[in-house]
């Protein structure tokens, strides 16, 4: 019988416009607009299921305190493996990095797993970071969705935007 189950941090996975593990273009993401990432394929065999992570971004103008950017995970259907969400939604979200014009598509197809809240007294040219993303998925393939619920667009500089995940594996120990 195990005496202790610990969480062992694994590999960092980055979602960025270029240079990351998975493509997610957040540059110039407008107010009231969203973006879905390309597909993350965990591969066959033993797969990580628990993730923690964060979002780093910057607004093009001074944001308003308490505004939100919401983060979603969209599991793909194991039966089709073609970008079709595991849940029924009107239309296919696809498997590539793309714009999403209706947050209801994220709500219907996925689960909100985190958010970035603009702090009190926000400033211009300031990078904002959220470490509030956490979820489990048993799906082999998934995508991340980002919805800008703020009244301010994000900057046009690709290096100012990154969503990252770190897989956390159970490590069972005996005395």
KAMO-V735693 format. One record per residue. SS is DSSP state (H for helix, E for strand, L for the rest). PHI is phi in degrees with one decimal (999 if undefined). NEAR is the number of other ideal C-beta (glycine too) atoms within 8 Angstrom. Layout:
ss = {SS & SS}
phi = {PHI & PHI}
near = {NEAR & NEAR}
This chain:
ss = {L & L & L & E & E & E & E & E & E & E & E & E & E & E & E & E & L & L & L & L & L & E & E & L & L & L & L & L & L & L & L & L & E & E & E & E & L & L & L & E & E & L & L & L & L & L & L & L & L & E & E & E & E & E & E & E & E & E & E & L & L & L & L & L & L & L & L & E & E & E & E & E & E & E & E & E & L & L & L & L & L & L & L & L & E & L & L & L & L & L & L & L & L & L & L & L & L & E & E & E & L & L & H & H & H & H & H & H & H & L & E & E & E & E & E & E & E & L & L & L & L & L & L & L & L & L & E & E & E & E & E & E & E & E & E & E & L & L & L & L & E & E & E & E & E & E & E & E & L & L & L & L & L & E & L & L & L & H & H & H & L & E & E & E & E & E & E & E & E & E & E & E & E & L & L}
phi = {999 & -68.0 & -93.5 & -153.7 & -120.2 & -110.1 & -95.8 & -105.6 & -71.1 & -110.0 & -83.0 & -84.4 & -115.8 & -108.8 & -114.2 & -143.0 & -64.2 & -155.6 & 83.9 & -97.2 & -78.4 & -134.4 & -79.0 & -148.2 & -97.7 & -100.6 & -60.9 & 56.2 & -62.9 & -72.6 & -64.9 & 66.8 & -135.8 & -135.4 & -146.2 & -112.0 & -78.3 & -66.3 & -78.9 & -95.9 & -106.4 & -77.9 & 84.5 & -89.6 & 84.6 & -64.8 & -130.3 & -67.5 & -130.8 & -107.6 & -128.4 & -124.4 & -178.5 & -159.7 & -130.9 & -120.1 & -154.7 & -142.6 & -85.8 & -73.5 & -129.8 & -64.0 & -76.9 & -97.1 & -54.9 & 73.8 & -69.3 & -125.0 & -121.7 & -101.8 & -119.8 & -123.7 & -113.7 & -120.8 & -79.9 & -93.1 & -63.9 & -68.2 & -67.3 & -104.1 & 50.2 & -131.1 & 100.5 & -76.2 & -60.2 & -66.2 & -103.2 & -73.2 & -138.0 & -70.2 & 84.8 & -94.9 & -78.4 & 78.3 & -119.1 & -112.4 & -57.0 & -158.2 & -74.3 & -129.5 & -99.5 & -136.6 & -61.6 & -58.2 & -67.2 & -66.6 & -62.6 & -73.6 & -95.5 & -138.6 & -134.2 & -71.2 & -118.8 & 179.8 & -157.4 & -114.0 & -109.3 & -67.8 & -73.5 & -60.9 & 55.6 & -67.1 & -126.5 & -72.0 & 53.5 & -119.0 & -83.8 & -112.2 & -129.4 & -122.1 & -114.5 & -106.9 & -91.2 & -155.1 & -164.3 & -122.9 & -142.8 & -100.7 & -69.1 & -68.9 & -121.6 & -150.3 & -130.7 & -109.1 & -115.2 & -126.4 & -116.9 & -88.4 & -89.0 & -81.1 & -93.5 & -120.4 & -77.8 & -86.2 & -66.5 & -91.6 & -94.0 & -60.0 & -71.7 & -93.4 & -134.4 & -156.8 & -112.3 & -131.5 & -130.6 & -128.4 & -78.1 & -121.1 & -100.6 & -72.0 & -120.7 & -93.1 & -124.8 & -116.4 & -76.0}
near = {3 & 7 & 6 & 6 & 7 & 7 & 8 & 8 & 6 & 8 & 5 & 6 & 11 & 11 & 15 & 12 & 11 & 6 & 5 & 11 & 6 & 12 & 12 & 16 & 8 & 11 & 11 & 8 & 11 & 7 & 8 & 5 & 11 & 15 & 14 & 15 & 14 & 10 & 12 & 13 & 6 & 7 & 6 & 3 & 4 & 2 & 8 & 9 & 7 & 12 & 13 & 9 & 12 & 11 & 14 & 12 & 13 & 12 & 15 & 9 & 7 & 7 & 12 & 9 & 9 & 7 & 12 & 10 & 14 & 12 & 17 & 15 & 13 & 15 & 11 & 18 & 10 & 8 & 4 & 7 & 8 & 7 & 9 & 8 & 13 & 10 & 7 & 4 & 9 & 4 & 5 & 6 & 13 & 7 & 9 & 8 & 9 & 8 & 6 & 14 & 5 & 6 & 10 & 6 & 13 & 16 & 9 & 10 & 12 & 13 & 6 & 10 & 9 & 13 & 10 & 13 & 8 & 13 & 7 & 5 & 5 & 12 & 6 & 5 & 4 & 8 & 7 & 13 & 8 & 14 & 7 & 8 & 15 & 9 & 9 & 6 & 9 & 5 & 9 & 10 & 12 & 11 & 14 & 16 & 15 & 16 & 13 & 13 & 9 & 12 & 6 & 12 & 11 & 14 & 11 & 5 & 8 & 9 & 4 & 10 & 15 & 10 & 18 & 11 & 12 & 12 & 12 & 11 & 9 & 8 & 8 & 7 & 9 & 6 & 3}
